[in-house]
Amino acid sequence: MKRIFRASHTLAHGLHMVSGVLLVAMVATVLLDVLSRSVFGATNGEVDLTFPGGVEIVSYSLLFAVLLSLPYSVNRGQVIVDIFTEVFPERVKRAMAASYNLGFTALGFGMAVAFFHSVGSALDSGETTQDLHIPLYLIYAAVSAITAVLGLRALLVSIEQVLDTFDRPRQRPVSLGKGHDQGAAL
């Protein structure tokens, strides 16, 4: 089982790296688009280095950058309000995190199914993107696959958290003794 968890983490980390590359590509596209439009404007249209599809490149880069970063962030990016959870034992906190990740599992698999159905619709209609004429079924298929990975990764993280809940020994509360501030950090 640890091999599966490790492989899941490695895949999620790889997708996270691709997400970073897409963010750099998005910034480069915006920079080139602004520069080419500036040259076009400065030369009154004599030098045309503009390129079609800049908005689409940025839009789809952002879409995939966000989606590709989600599987890696499943067990890292949750905001926990300590005021509600500080009174719970560690086991309860881990169980809560596992159930929360089951919600990500449902979200990921639900989106994967919805986009998988969109693949068929886009294939039947022959829809393409406006400027670059990329067939939309390719984009929907990629989004479906990535969201399925999100669902699988969230499920594996949840299972790992549940197993971790039962595997870890109970920690005894640390007594600071008389005269010590119980709220102070050690």
Residue, then its C-alpha position, 0 to 999 in steps of 0.5 A: m500500500k505504501r508503494i501506491f501512496r508513494a506513486s500517487h505522491t510522485l505523480a501529483h508532484g510531477l503534475h505540480m511541476v507541469s503546473g509551474v511550467l504552465l504558469v511560466a508559459m502563461v507569463a511569457t505569453v502575456l509578456l510577448d503579447v504586450l510587447s508585440r502590441s506595443v511594437f505594432g502601436a509604436t510603428n503605426g501598424e508597419v511592424d506586425l508581430t502580434f499573434p492570434g490566440g494569446v488570450e486562449i493560450v493564457s486562459y487554457s494555461l491558467l485552467f490547466a495550471v490550476l487543475l494540475s496543482l490540485p492533486y498535489s495540494v489535496n493534503r497541503g492546502q486546507v485551511i483549518v480553524d484551530i479555535f474549533t479543532e484545538v480541543f479535539p484529540e489528534r485522532v479525531k483531527r486526522a479522521m476529520a481531515a480524512s472525511y474532508n478529503l473524501g469530499f475532494t474525492a467526490l468533487g474530482f470524480g464528479m468533475a471527471v464524469a461531467f467532463f467525460h460526457s462533454v467529450g462526447s458532445a464536443l466530438d459530435s458537434g465538432e466544436t473548436t476553440q475560437d482562435l486556435h481551432i483546437p478541438l474542444y474534445l481534447i481539452y475536455a478529455a484532458v480536464s476529465a483525466i486530470t480531475a480523475v487523478l484529483g479524485l484518486r489522489a484525494l481518495l488515497v490521501s484519505i485512506e492514508q489518513v485513516l490508516d495513519t489514525f489507527d497506526r499511530p500510538r496515542q500521545r499522552p498530554v504533556s504536563l508542564g507541572k505547577g507554575h508553568d503557563q499551559g498556553a505557552a509554546l515550548 
